[in-house]
Amino acid sequence: MSTLSSADQFKQSFREEARDVLVDLEAALLELNENRADLELVGRVFRALHTIKGSGAMFGFEALAAFTHNLETAFDEVRNGRLQIGSELIDLTLSALDQIRAMLEEREGPEEASARVQILGNVRKLAGIAENAPQAAAGSIARAAPSGIPIKQWSIRFAPGPDLLLNGANPLLLFAELRELGGLSVKASMELVPPLADLDPERCYISWDMVLAAPVDRDAVHDVFIFVEDSCELVIEAAADSEDNTQQASDTTARALEEPRAGSGGRRTYDKPDNASSLRVPAAKLDQFVDLVGELVTVQARLAELATRHDDPEVAEVSEEIERLTSALRENSMNIRMTPIRATFEKFRRLIHDLARDLGKDVELTMEGADTELDKTVIEQLGDPLMHLIRNSMDHGIEGRELRLARGKCATAKLLLSARHSGASVLVAVSDDGGGINTEAVRQRALDKGLVAADAQLSEAETFALIFQPGFSTAKQVTDVSGRGVGMDVVRQRVEGLRGTIDVASKPELGTSITLRLPLTLAIIDGLLVAVDEACFVLPLACTLECIELSSADIERANGKHVADVRGEIVPYIRLREHFDIRQKRPELEQIMVVETAEGRFGFVVDRVLGNCQTVIKSLGRVYRHVQAVSGATILGNGTVALILDPERLVQEALSVRSSSQSARASPRVVLSG
């Protein structure tokens, strides 16, 4: 690897770590906006800014470090009680975070430069920072003890790993950062330095024991090492509490240096395999890994088919063992792809804060089920739909302060983001306590656009469905937030692309809840293989409840209606033979697969149940993009293709066909477009 590519790699590593720090920093700022007297949040913001500044300078982002320095100074003034937290400081810092993100990507344009100059000018004016204040002031500012915080002694053991210097880190800069926090004493250990002939000049053999006296907590000390902690041995402990803390801590450090490393053979902690707690892997590599696991599942199915065909006990035993291992590998690979939805929810705090300010509304965000996990592919495509739903709720759903008070509501509106598991799906909802959907306004707008006939009798669900039509909006004028009728159409398209469904519930003056039902994963699922004549289909196992027989006598007892008596419960069923127009004669004894859907329990009538299968989902391509009842296809062990059915869509199609046939005998209804 060339020097240039190595430098780029280290810069990219810093960018990734800095993005995580910025996410935490933004969340802390938004929390601070609601709890302005919380000194812990102030300290959290200050430490994050200090970390970005110090590490940015270490990795060559000098402009970023200089820009962040002024923000750090402002929040140090807050820590010392010389500056009060206000909306102006919060908004300025949030705007500065956007500029820091741009600087991380090294985007330097006239607009960005002008914005940074304006932000810095406003920050200096607000915090009373002199225009020509030297950058070295950072040390004195950090060393100033905030009122009420005692000076603490910290004993620090820092042993760089073998690759720390190769990663572009400089221990001397870390020591300089520690000195900015307070008084620092350092003692170096040279015991691992090898003879000159064996010395690698690109490896650091020296370790350091330090004592820091500063008015900071452990997190502030730890943040100095945040970008190198994965490639070093780091121990931070509170030193002895007495008047002579510094001397006692130094004595402790000296004794530690003299103690033999029993049983370690001179090997440091970072060389031990147990030290690695996490590993960053590019998403492309993870996708490739899951694709290979999918291919392995298909090959394993072929092996199982061959073992069944040849009736060889030894081959069958090997096939079963490979099936067990493949199943475990599949589960592990899918678990790696599963990501909590919390990060997606958290990033909307900023959007809600900015919209509430621009629209002049008070909105409180709450979250439920943020630890619910989804496939990372689903998470990546969920951002835009949630953004549009939140914007729609903030602009159309939530009323202004005066109207809310007139209706007897709290002036601060509630916006809820929630997620929960439901079988093989995840339900993600955006709910508010606003004014609800005005069905008359929606209907009138639909009439104006020619989407419905004047005499159409629409149900509530059909009326709500109109808001997802392309170009549909009840806004009287176009604004930066809404009015073009694009957002909700994007929601519908993205959710359908994820093979999900949308449910809308709304009550006048009480609020609206829009729920997205999404699949847990888009890669591999457990399925139940069924057959109708020679055609094979796969039903998701997670939503399949049971299998019962359907005989000719059962059909006669139901007077030819598509219903079955399942232990006293009447369950309607859909014949896959009729739905897919398979015209061969049906057998005397059929099977009903009972599944759970949003509409209740339904049955799917098939000829035979072939058994369980691990199903690798393959896309059908653009030609079949309008076939809603089929979510994909899979390759079976014998090489044939089986369609993967979507029970929710199948039931909806069947109900829609029944509704259409009834309305055809009554009156015309919706003139749907698109």
N, C-alpha and C positions, 0 to 999 in steps of 0.2 A: 504494500500500500504506500502510495506517495505521501510526502509531507503535506501537500495541499489537501488531499482527500482526507487525511487524518484530522487536519484542522477543521475541515468542514464537518466531519463526523462529530467532533467534540462540540462544535458550535450547535449542531442539531440536538445533541444531548442536553445542552444548556437550555435551548429553546423549549424542549419538551418539559423539563423540570420547571422552567419559569412559567410556562402556561398553567401548570398545576398551581403554582404559588399565586398567580393572578386570579384564578378561579376562587381560591380561598380568600384572597384579598377582597374581591368584589363582594363575596357573600358577607364578609365581616363588615364592610362599609354599609351594606344595606341593612344589616342587623343594627349597626351603630346608629343609623338614621332613625330607627324606631326606639332605641334605648341609648340616648345620648349621654347618660351619666355612667355608663358601664366602662370603667377604667380597664377591665380585662380586654374588652373589644378594642379599645384605643391601643393597648399594648400589642394586640394581635396585628393590627394594621401597621403599627410602627415597625414591628419585627419583619413583617413581610416586605415592606418597602426597603428596609435596611438590607435584607437578604438579596433582593433583586439588584440593589445598587452595588453591594460589595462583590457579588458573584458576576455581575455584568462587567465590572472593571477587570475581573480576573480572566474572563474569556474574551476580552477584546471589544466589548460593547461600551466604549468610553462615553459616547454621547448619551446612551441610555442611562448610565450611572450618573452623569451630571444632571440629566433631566429629573431623575428620581430623587436626587439629593435634596432638592428644594421641597418636594412633598414630604420627605422624611423630616426635614427641619420643621415644617408646619405642624406635623403630628407630635414632634417632640415638644413644641410649644404647648400643645394640648395636654400632653402628659404632665408638664410642669405647671399647669393651671393658668398659663398666661394667654391662652386662646380658647374660646368656647366653640364647641361643635355646633355648626349650623348647616342649614340646607345648602348654602353657597359653597362651603368647604366640601361637603359630600359630593355635590354635583361636579365641582371642579376636579376632585380626585377621580371620580368615575370617568370623566372626559379624558383625564390624564392616562387612565388605564387603557383606553382605546388607543391612545398615541403610543404607549409602551408596547402594546401588541403589534402595532405597525412597525415600530423600531426593531422588534425582535425579528420581523421578516425583512428588515433592512429596506423598507420602502421609504424612499426619500424624494418627496415631491414638493413643489412650492406650497400647495395647500396644507400638507402636513406640517411643514416648517412654520408657516404662518400660524397655524392652530397652536403649535407648541409654544411659540413665543407669546401668544395671547394668554395661554393657560398659565405659563410661568409668571407673566406679569401680574395676573390676577392673584395667584398664590402668594407671591412676594408682598403684594399690597395688603392682602388679607392677614398674613402672618407677621407683617412688619419686618420683612427680611430686606436688608440693604441690597441695592442693585448690583454692587460690586463686591458682595460678600465672597471671600475666598472659599474654594472647595474644601480646604483643609479644616474649615470650621466644623465639618461633620464630626471630627473626633471630639472636639470640645462640646458640641451639642449633645452627642451620645453620652459623654461622660457626666454631663450635668445630672445630678440625682433628682428625679421627680419628687415633689413634695410628698412626704409620708411613706416613701419606700426606703427601707434601710439598706445599707451596703452589705452584700453577702459575699462569702468566700466560696469559690468553686474550684475543686480539684479536677483537672482535665488530663486524661491520658489519650494521646494522639499518636497512632502508629500507622503511617501511610502504607497502602497496599502496593504490590509490585507494579501496577499499571497507573498509579496516580499521576506520576510525572508525564507519562505518555498521553494521558487524557487532557493535558494542558493546564492542570492545576499547579499552583505555586504555594507551598506551605507558608512562605514568608508573607504573602498577602493575607492568609488566614490569620496569622499572628497580628498583622496590622489591624485587621478588623476587630480582634479581641481587645487590642489596646484602645480602640475607639470606645469600647464599652466601659473600660476602667483600668485600674492598675494591674499589670501582668508580670509575673515572674516565670521564667522558662528555664528548664534544665533538659539537655539533650542526652539521649542514651545511644552510645556508639557500639554496643556489644555485638550487634548483628552485622557490622561492617566486615566483609570478608577480606582475605588477602588481596593485594593489588591485582594479582594475576587473574583472580576469579571475579573481580568487580565489574558489574554491568553499569556503565555510566548513565543509562536511562532508567535505572531503578533506584528507588529511595530506600536506603537501609537504616536510616536514622529514625528514631522515635522520640517523642517529647513528652515530658510531664510538666504541667503548668499549674499555677495557682492564679486565679482571677479574682480580684476584689472589685465588685461593681454592683450598682443598684438595679440588678436585673434578675429575672427568674431563670430556671433551667432551660425553658423553651428559647429564650433569647440567645443563650450560649449555643444551644444545639443548632439554631438557625444559621450560625456562621459556617457550620460544616455541612449544611443540607445538600450541597451539590457534590460532595465527595464522600458522604457517609457510606455509600455502597462499595467503596474501594479503600476502606481503611478500618482499623480497629479504633473505636472511639468509646471512651468511658467518661461520663460527666457525673461527679458526685459532690454533694455539699460537704465542705471542709468542716473541721471541728469548730464548735461554737464557743469561743472565748475571746478575751481581749487580745490575746496574741495569736489570732487565727492564722495570720500569714506565716508565722514561724512554725506553728504546729503543722500546718498543711505542707510546708516545705520539708519538715522532718519526715512526715508520712510519705511524701513523694520520694525522698532519698532512700528510705527503707524499702519502698517498693522496687526501686531500681536495683537494690542489693539482693533482693529475694531471688532464689533460683527458680527457673521456670520448670517446675517439677512435672515430669511426664510429657512435656511438650516437645522436647528435642529441639528447642529453638524455633519451633513452628508457630507463627502468629495465628491469631483467631481468624483473620481474613482468608488464610489458606485452607481452613477447614470447610468441608462441603456443607455443613449445617448452617453456615453463616448467611447463605443466600436465601432471603425470605421472599423476594419477588424478582421478576425479570421482565423487562420491557421487550416486547416482540412486535415487529411491524404487522399491521393488520393484514397485509397481502400474504405474508408467510402463514398466518393463521388460517386464512381462507384456503390457501393451497393445501395445508395440512388436512382440513376438513374435507376438501374435494378428494384427496387421496383415501381418506377413511371411507368416503362414499363409494369409491371404486372398489375398495376392499370388501365392503358389504355386498356389492353386486357379485364379485367373484366368489365370496363365501356362499351366496345363494346358489350359484352354479354348482359348487362342490356338493352342497346338500342335495341338489337335484340328481347329480350323478350317483351319490351314495345310495339314494332311494331306488334309483333305477337298477343298479348292479347288485343290490342286496348282499353286500360284502361287509361282514361285521367289523373288520379292521378299518376299512374305509369309513364306515359309519361312525366308529369311535373317534377317528381323527377329525371327521367333519363336525361332530358335536363339540369337540374341544376347541376347534377353530371358531365355531359359532359362539362359544362362551367368551373366548378372548376378543373376538370382533365386537361382540355386544358391549363388553367392558370398555374397549377402546372407543367405541362410538359414544358411550355415556360420558367418558372423560373428555373427549374432544368437544362435545356439545356443552358440557359444563364450563369449559374454558371460554366458549363464545358467549356464555350468559353474563349479562352485565346489569347491575342495579340501575333502575330508572332515576335514581336520586340526582345524578349529575345533570340529566336532561331537565328535570324539574327545577333544579337550583338555578340554571342559567336563565330562567324566565323571571327571576326576581328583578333583574335589571330592567327587562322589558316592561314589567308591571310598574316599577318605580317611575320610569320615564313617561309611560303613557298616562299614569295618574297625574303627574306634574303637568303634562301638556294639555290634558282634558279637564284639569281642575277638579279632579275627583279624589276622594280618600278611599283607598282600597287596601285591605289586609289580605295577604296571601297565606293560606294554610295548605299543608301537604299531608296526605295519608298514603301509607303503603309505598313510601319512597324506596324501600329496600326490595321491592318486587323485582325479579330478574326477567329479562327478555334477551332473545338472541341479539347480538350486537348489530346485525344487519337490519333488524326491525327498529332498534333504537336509533340508528343513523337516519332512517327514513321517517322517523316520528317527529322530528324537530319542526318541520314546516307545518304539518297539520295542527300541532299544538299551538304554534305561534299564531296562526290565523284564527283558531278558536278563541284564544285569549284576547286578541285584538277585537274580534267580533263581540265578545262578552263585555269588554271594557267600553267600547264605543256605543253599541246598540242595547246591550242588556242592562248594565248598571246605570242607575239614574244619577243625576247630579245631587249635590248636598241638599239644596232647598226642597227638591221634589221628594227625596227620601224622608226628610223631616216632616213634610206635609202628609206623607203616607204613614207616619208613625213608626218609621224605621230608624235604626241607628245611622248617623251621618256617614260612618265608615262602612263601606260595603265589604262583603266577604266573597273571596274567590278561592275555590277549592280545587286543587289538583290531586287526583287519587288514582291508585292502581291496585288491582288485586287479581289473584288467579281464579280462573273458572274452568275447570277441566283442562283441556289442551289449549286454552286461550287465556289471554290477559285482558282485563277490562280497564281501560284508561279513560278517565272522565274529567271534564272541565265543567265545574258547576259554579253558579253565582246566585246571589239572593236579590237579583235586580227585578226589572219590571216584567220579565217573561216575554215570549214571542207574541206579537200582535197578529193573530191569525187573520183578522179582517184586512189589515194592511198588506199582509202577504198575499192574500187572495186577490185583492184589488190590483196589486202590482203584477201578479200572474195574468190577470185579465188584460191589463194594458199591454203586456208583452206577447199576448196570444198563446200563452202556455196552457190555458184551460178554456173550456167553453163557458159561455155565460150561464148556462143552466146546469153546469157540472155540480154534482153533490160530492164534495171531497170529505174524506174522513180526516181526523186530526193528524194521523201519521202521514197521509198523503199531502196535507198542507205543509207540514214541517219539511217534507222531502223536497218541496219546491225551492227552499232557500239554498239548496246545493246545485241548482241549475246554473249553467254557464251564463255569466253576465247578469245574474239576478241580484238585486239589492233594493232594500226599502229606504236607503238613505236619500234625502232630498237633494243633497249636493255632494260633490266629490271632495274629499279631504285627503290629507296625508295618511290617515288611518284607514279609511274605508270609502265605499261609494261606487267602486268600479265593478263589483260583482265577480271578483276573481278569487278571493280568499277561500270561500266555502266550496267553490268548485275544485280548488286545489286540494282541499281536505278530502273530498269525495274521491278524486282520482288517486291520491296517494294511498288512501285506505283500501280502495279496491285493488290497487297494485300489490298491496300486502296481503291480499285475500282476506280482508277484514270486513266488518259491517259497522254501520253507524246507527245508534239509537238516540232519539231526541225526546226528552220529557220537559214540558214547560207548563207553568201555571201563571196566570195573570197576577202581577204584583208580588209574586212569591219567588220567581226565579226560573232559571233554565239549567238543565243538565244534559250535556252531550257526551255520550259514551261510545268509545271506539273499542270494538271487540277484535283483538288481533291474535294471530297464531303465536305460540311460544317461540317457534323456530321455523326457518324457511329451508332447512337443509335435509335433516333426516328425522323421520318419525317412526313410531311403532304403529303398524297397520294390521288390518284384518283382511285377508285376501278372500274374495268371493267371486263366484262365476255365474253368468247368465248365458246359457248355451255355451258357445266357445269364447265369449268375451269375458275378460277378467277385470275386476275393479278392486280398488283398495279403499277401505273405510278407516278413518283414524281410530285407533284403538281407545284413545282416551275418552272419547265421547260415546263409545259403544257400550250399552248396558248389558244386553243379553241376547240370546238367539232362541227363537221358538219355532215350532213347526206350523205350517199352514197347509191343511188338506182340503180336498174338494168339499168335504162335509162342513168344514169351518166356513167356507165361502158361501155355501147354501144357507147356513144358519144366519149369516149376515145379510141375506137377501141381495147378494151381489155387491153390496157396498164395501168400500175399501177401509174397513175397520176390523180390528181383532180384539177379542176378549182376553186380556192378559191378567189372570188372577183377579177378575172382577173390575178391572180398569179398561175402559174403551180406548184403544190406541189406533189412530188412523195410520194407514200405511200407503206407500208409494211403490208401484211396480216398476222396477228398473227396466224390465222388458218393454213396457209400454212407453216409459219416459225416453228411452234411447231407440225406440222403434225397432226392436229386435223381433222379427216376425215368426221365428220358429215356434213350434208347439211347446207349451209349458209342460213340465212334468206333473205327475199326480200329487207328489209331495214336495212342497216348496219350503223355504226357510225365511223367517222374518227377522231381520237384524234391528233390534230396538235401540234407538239412539236418543240422547238428550240434546235438545236444541233450545234456542231462545224462545221459540214458540211452544215449547213443551215437548212431550215424548212423541216421537214418530217412528214408524217402522219402514224398512226398505226390504222389499220382497226380492229374493234371489233364488237361483236354482240350487246352488251348492255353496257350502262354506269350506274353503280349502285350508285355512289355518292362519296363524300369526306370521308376520313377516316384517323385517326391518326394511323400511322404505326410504330409498334415496330419491328426493324430490327433484325432478327435472322439469324445466320450463317447456311449455308447449310451443312457444314462439308467438310472433305477432299475428300470424294467421288465425290463431284460436283465442286472441285476447278478449273477445266478446263472449266466449263460452264461460259463463259465470259458475255453473254447477261443477265444473272440473277445475281443481286447483293445480294440477300438474300431472305428470306421468312418471312411471318407474319401470326399470328393466328387470324382469323376473329371471330366475335361475336358468330357465330353458331358452332364454333369449327373446321371449315375447314381451310386448309392452302392455302394461296395465294402467288404466286411468285412475288417478287419485280423486275421489269424490269429496266435495265439500257439502256435508250434511245441511249446514245452515242455508246455503244457497239453493240446494235441491228443494228444501221445504218451502223457501220463499218463492221459488219458481212455480211449484205446484199450487201454492195458495194464490199466486198471481194469476195463473191460468184459470183456476176455479172462479176467482173474482171477476176476471175478464168475461168469462162465459156467462156469468150471472148478469153482469152489467150490459152485455150485448142484448139480453132479452128485456132489459129495463130502459135505461137512458144513457146517452153518451157521457163520458167523464173527462179524463185528462187527455189533452192533446200534447203528449210529451215530446220534447225535442232532445236531440243529442243522445 
